[in-house]
Amino acid sequence: MSPSPEPDETAAGPVYEGRPLVRPEDEVVDQGAAFDMATLLTRRRVLSVVGIGAGALALAACSSGGTSGTSSSSGSGSSDGTATTSDGEIPEETNGPYPADGSNGVNVLEESGIVRSDITSSLDGGTTVEGVPLTFTFAVTDMANGDIPFEGVAVYAWQCDAQGRYSMYTEGVEDETYLRGIQVTDSNGEATFQTIVPGCYTGRWTHIHFEVYPDAASATNVENAIATSQVAFPEDMLDEVYTLDTYPGSADNLTQVSLATDNVFSDGYDLQMGTFTGDPTSGYVGSLAVAVDTTTEPGLSQPPNGGTPPSGAPGQ
């Protein structure tokens, strides 16, 4: 592991890259998500001036990943197939019982290291989840400005693991922080995560949660979210994945619910259905076009019953 960068000392206290530390008593790497994202954006601006070099390669490891091979979602796609536009505003949905965004007991958004593209392990480098690999891209557009790519917004994504457990909530994994992360969209409005195909737990269709924030600094308080929604998965893909032993119980749980009866997707899911290519052996690449309208008032609610994950889920 690389040593922690050393802050500079000024009369006003320690600073790093010209910015005062929000936690002067802690190391630079422990200043929280907002400080991390500000550092990331500062380095991106530098790279845009000096060009691509070794520093850019290092930055790419902790920012948006590639999207080659992603097929288009609803709306039009780019030349490589990545979803770029949607046919309408992304539907507003509940953030569910397990968001860890400060609205239900815990807040991972304030943790240093939460800005990352690979969300398959916990923040401390501990547990890494098993499951079918999935590279997923959110292609965010700004409806208030002619559906142009929404550069610089922050996307927070979270999901359950292959056993249907949510880190930070489910019994046995309360101390884990895997399958949660933030990415800031690039000039194409894209934020890409390396994750796994989620499991299916009792009462819910397979999904990924996400929130969109107006900028990097605001992605630590759920009240700042400008969109909250969920990604749906196609049944034929799930039928193949859930034959694997890695996903115990998911096949049976999926048979007990449908998109038509799911308490989130039953009112329509066309704008939330991701598009995927791949197979259970080599993994999948997926995408969703997410149109955000900043002129509408976002809503935030929690359902009376968000479904109970198996294997010792927390109470509702």
KAGI-V833714 format. One record per residue. N is the residue number from 0. SS is DSSP state (alpha for helix, beta for strand, coil for the rest). Layout:
# KAGI-V833714
N/SS
N/SS
This chain:
# KAGI-V833714
0/coil
1/coil
2/coil
3/coil
4/coil
5/coil
6/coil
7/beta
8/beta
9/beta
10/coil
11/coil
12/beta
13/beta
14/beta
15/beta
16/coil
17/coil
18/beta
19/beta
20/coil
21/coil
22/coil
23/coil
24/coil
25/coil
26/coil
27/alpha
28/alpha
29/alpha
30/coil
31/coil
32/alpha
33/alpha
34/alpha
35/alpha
36/alpha
37/alpha
38/alpha
39/alpha
40/alpha
41/alpha
42/alpha
43/alpha
44/alpha
45/alpha
46/alpha
47/alpha
48/alpha
49/alpha
50/coil
51/coil
52/coil
53/alpha
54/alpha
55/alpha
56/alpha
57/alpha
58/alpha
59/alpha
60/coil
61/coil
62/coil
63/coil
64/coil
65/coil
66/coil
67/coil
68/coil
69/coil
70/coil
71/coil
72/coil
73/coil
74/coil
75/coil
76/beta
77/coil
78/coil
79/coil
80/coil
81/coil
82/beta
83/coil
84/coil
85/coil
86/coil
87/coil
88/beta
89/coil
90/coil
91/coil
92/coil
93/coil
94/coil
95/coil
96/coil
97/coil
98/coil
99/coil
100/beta
101/coil
102/coil
103/coil
104/coil
105/coil
106/beta
107/alpha
108/alpha
109/alpha
110/coil
111/coil
112/coil
113/coil
114/beta
115/coil
116/coil
117/beta
118/coil
119/coil
120/beta
121/coil
122/coil
123/coil
124/coil
125/coil
126/coil
127/beta
128/coil
129/coil
130/coil
131/coil
132/beta
133/beta
134/beta
135/beta
136/beta
137/beta
138/beta
139/beta
140/beta
141/beta
142/alpha
143/alpha
144/alpha
145/coil
146/coil
147/beta
148/beta
149/coil
150/coil
151/coil
152/coil
153/beta
154/beta
155/beta
156/beta
157/beta
158/coil
159/coil
160/coil
161/coil
162/coil
163/coil
164/coil
165/coil
166/coil
167/coil
168/coil
169/coil
170/coil
171/coil
172/coil
173/coil
174/coil
175/coil
176/coil
177/coil
178/coil
179/beta
180/beta
181/beta
182/beta
183/beta
184/coil
185/coil
186/coil
187/coil
188/coil
189/beta
190/beta
191/beta
192/beta
193/beta
194/beta
195/beta
196/coil
197/coil
198/coil
199/coil
200/coil
201/beta
202/coil
203/coil
204/coil
205/coil
206/beta
207/beta
208/beta
209/beta
210/beta
211/beta
212/beta
213/coil
214/coil
215/coil
216/coil
217/coil
218/coil
219/coil
220/coil
221/alpha
222/alpha
223/alpha
224/beta
225/beta
226/beta
227/beta
228/beta
229/beta
230/beta
231/beta
232/coil
233/coil
234/alpha
235/alpha
236/alpha
237/alpha
238/alpha
239/alpha
240/alpha
241/coil
242/coil
243/coil
244/coil
245/coil
246/coil
247/coil
248/coil
249/alpha
250/alpha
251/alpha
252/alpha
253/alpha
254/alpha
255/coil
256/coil
257/coil
258/coil
259/coil
260/coil
261/coil
262/coil
263/coil
264/alpha
265/alpha
266/alpha
267/coil
268/coil
269/coil
270/coil
271/coil
272/beta
273/coil
274/beta
275/beta
276/beta
277/beta
278/beta
279/coil
280/coil
281/coil
282/beta
283/beta
284/beta
285/beta
286/beta
287/beta
288/beta
289/beta
290/beta
291/beta
292/coil
293/coil
294/coil
295/coil
296/coil
297/coil
298/coil
299/coil
300/coil
301/coil
302/coil
303/coil
304/coil
305/coil
306/coil
307/beta
308/coil
309/coil
310/coil
311/coil
312/coil
313/coil
314/coil
315/coil
